[in-house]
Amino acid sequence: MRCSAAALKEGDGFCFTHEPEAKQAHREASIKGGSASKCNDLNLPPLSLKSTQDVIILLEDTINALRSGDIKEKTATTVGYLANILLGAFEKSNLENRLEAVENLIGEHKLKTIKYD
């Protein structure tokens, strides 16, 4: 059965795995991929992140763990990325709550104005 992977070059039809000139590169990539950790390098319980302060504490812990070498850069980057998304959600929620409060005040003001006219 013929390999169905995409060819590296036009004409010869070899993929990365079967390219004769890339045997050493393929071997090195296989070793590197096989030795890479497939799971989280932290074994921590879930953390409740209900406030901006909780996220600040998470980021502080993550920065310190990265600086001490306890976690990998990729893990710290992922935590930072997700924390940024969460902070954006907190900000959006806060704006929605403030808008609702303003709308309620305007509604109350209209009711008072109508009663006294």
VMD Tcl script that draws the C-alpha trace (Angstrom):
set ca {
  {0.00 0.00 0.00}
  {1.35 3.43 -0.98}
  {1.81 6.15 1.65}
  {-0.85 8.86 1.39}
  {1.07 11.62 3.19}
  {1.88 14.85 1.34}
  {5.11 14.84 -0.65}
  {7.92 17.17 0.42}
  {9.04 18.00 -3.13}
  {7.41 17.93 -6.51}
  {8.37 14.92 -8.56}
  {9.89 12.36 -6.19}
  {6.66 11.87 -4.22}
  {8.28 11.14 -0.85}
  {6.78 12.38 2.42}
  {8.91 13.37 5.40}
  {8.80 9.83 6.80}
  {9.91 8.16 3.58}
  {12.27 10.78 2.10}
  {15.70 9.08 1.87}
  {17.55 12.40 2.39}
  {15.55 13.16 5.55}
  {16.13 9.91 7.46}
  {18.32 11.53 10.13}
  {15.94 14.49 10.54}
  {13.01 12.06 10.82}
  {14.84 9.99 13.42}
  {15.66 13.11 15.49}
  {12.08 14.39 15.25}
  {10.76 11.00 16.36}
  {13.10 10.92 19.36}
  {12.23 14.50 20.31}
  {8.49 13.84 19.99}
  {8.69 10.60 21.94}
  {10.60 12.15 24.82}
  {8.37 15.21 25.12}
  {5.99 15.20 28.06}
  {2.44 14.58 26.94}
  {0.79 15.72 30.14}
  {0.68 18.71 32.39}
  {3.88 19.17 34.37}
  {1.89 20.29 37.40}
  {-0.11 18.00 39.61}
  {-2.35 20.57 41.28}
  {-5.99 20.45 42.31}
  {-8.51 22.65 40.48}
  {-8.41 26.31 41.47}
  {-11.48 28.50 41.92}
  {-11.07 31.65 39.83}
  {-14.06 33.80 40.70}
  {-12.42 37.23 40.90}
  {-9.66 39.33 39.42}
  {-7.74 38.85 42.67}
  {-7.90 35.05 42.21}
  {-6.42 35.44 38.72}
  {-3.68 37.73 40.04}
  {-2.72 35.07 42.59}
  {-2.71 32.41 39.86}
  {-0.46 34.53 37.66}
  {1.87 35.31 40.55}
  {2.19 31.60 41.37}
  {2.73 30.76 37.69}
  {5.41 33.42 37.23}
  {7.25 32.23 40.34}
  {6.99 28.58 39.26}
  {8.38 29.48 35.84}
  {11.23 31.49 37.32}
  {12.17 28.64 39.65}
  {11.99 26.09 36.84}
  {9.08 24.16 38.37}
  {6.95 24.49 35.23}
  {7.68 24.66 31.52}
  {7.46 27.87 29.54}
  {4.69 26.41 27.38}
  {2.59 25.66 30.47}
  {3.13 29.18 31.83}
  {2.22 30.65 28.45}
  {-0.98 28.63 28.34}
  {-1.94 29.69 31.88}
  {-1.27 33.33 30.96}
  {-3.34 33.06 27.79}
  {-6.31 31.49 29.59}
  {-6.02 33.98 32.47}
  {-6.20 36.82 29.94}
  {-9.40 35.37 28.47}
  {-10.86 35.04 31.97}
  {-9.95 38.64 32.85}
  {-11.68 39.78 29.66}
  {-14.80 37.85 30.68}
  {-14.71 39.47 34.13}
  {-14.43 42.90 32.49}
  {-17.34 42.20 30.14}
  {-19.47 40.94 33.02}
  {-18.62 44.03 35.07}
  {-19.59 46.32 32.18}
  {-22.86 44.44 31.68}
  {-23.68 44.81 35.40}
  {-22.87 48.53 35.33}
  {-24.98 49.05 32.21}
  {-27.89 47.25 33.81}
  {-27.59 49.46 36.91}
  {-27.59 52.61 34.74}
  {-30.61 51.37 32.79}
  {-32.44 50.71 36.07}
  {-31.64 54.23 37.31}
  {-32.89 55.75 34.06}
  {-36.06 53.67 34.31}
  {-36.63 54.81 37.90}
  {-35.99 58.42 36.92}
  {-38.54 58.19 34.12}
  {-41.12 56.78 36.53}
  {-40.54 59.64 39.01}
  {-40.72 62.22 36.22}
  {-43.98 60.81 34.90}
  {-45.59 60.79 38.37}
  {-44.82 64.44 39.06}
  {-45.79 65.88 35.68}
}
mol new
graphics top color blue
foreach p $ca { graphics top sphere $p radius 0.5 }
foreach p [lrange $ca 0 end-1] q [lrange $ca 1 end] { graphics top cylinder $p $q radius 0.2 }
display resetview
